Amino acid sequence: MFIAVTGPDGAGKTTLCDVLGQDGRASGTTPVVVAPLESGKKLALRFGALPAPGPGRWAAREEWMAGYLCLCLVECAERFVLPAMEAGGTVVADKWVADLRVSQDYFGVDLSRWSAALSRLPVPDLTVVLHSSVDTLSRRLAEQGHDGPGARQDYLEHAVRRYARLRGRPGMLHLAADAPTGENAARVREALVALPQQDGPGR
């Protein structure tokens, strides 16, 4: 079973992933909880703070960082997600491909050269999309001390619009980030029970 939790920074993805991981431990299993973009995000923030060699957008840097984040997803899939799924385990991902696409769209990066690699990544059995308002996200991120690109007003406005466009797509459960985490976790459990059984990991 593969669950991806997606949504803008400040929506509560990590908290929900932790609760879903605890569900598995309580039932006697050991779920794999991964955050493939977090290690890449730290490096991207460091590189993003470097002064550009000239005026305007530093396109080469943005494209390099996008490729690096794609490789973070590929490595996570090969090292953790696929082995766990093939062993019949459960994987919970804090961010997945949709989050990469939303962020890189904001930076104006074309991911087409990475489409072959991204298309081979395992497809979550369920993608949980957390939605919230820009004001709520801004307040939460300020309280948490986040000041990177993901906390900018224009980025949050972009992200809220882009995640809203995912509504209506199959395999997705849309939840209000403002709802109690326990309530959202219960809705995820209900959605998982209703899923058709699969014989193996899908790509």
C-alpha positions, 0 to 999 in steps of 0.5 A: 500500500502506497499513500502520498500526502500532498499539499502546500507548506503549512497544510499539516502533511508531516503531522498527518503522515506521522499519525498514519505511520502510528496507525500501522505500528499500532496494528503490528506492522512497521510502515515506511514513512518517507519525505523524499523532497525534504533533503533536497529542499534543504540543499535547494534553499542553500543554493537558492540563497546564492547571488545570481550572476546577473539580473533576473531569474537564474534559469540554469540554477532552477533547472539544476535544482529541479533535476536534483529533486527529481533524482531525490524522488527516484532514489526514494522510490528505488530504495524505500517505496518499491521494496516495501510495497513488494514485501507487502508493506505500507509506505506513507510519503510526505510529498510526492510528484504532484508537489514537485510539479506545483513548485517547479511550475512556480519557478517556471521550470519545464520538467519534460526532460524528466518525464520518462523518470517521473512516469516510472515512479510508483503511483500511490494507491491513494493521494491525500490532498490537504487544502487550506487558505493562503492566510492560514498557511501564512500564519502557520508557517510564520509560527513555525519560523519558515521563511523560504520560498514556500512561505512567500505570499505569491508562492502560497497563492500559486500553490493554493490554486494549483492544488485546487486544480487536482480536484476531480482526479481519480485516486485522490482524497481531498481534505480540509487542512483546518480539520483536526488531524485525527478526523482527517486520519479517520477519513483516510482510513475509510478511503483505504478500506474502500480501495480495490485490492492490487496484486503488486506495486504500480508504476 
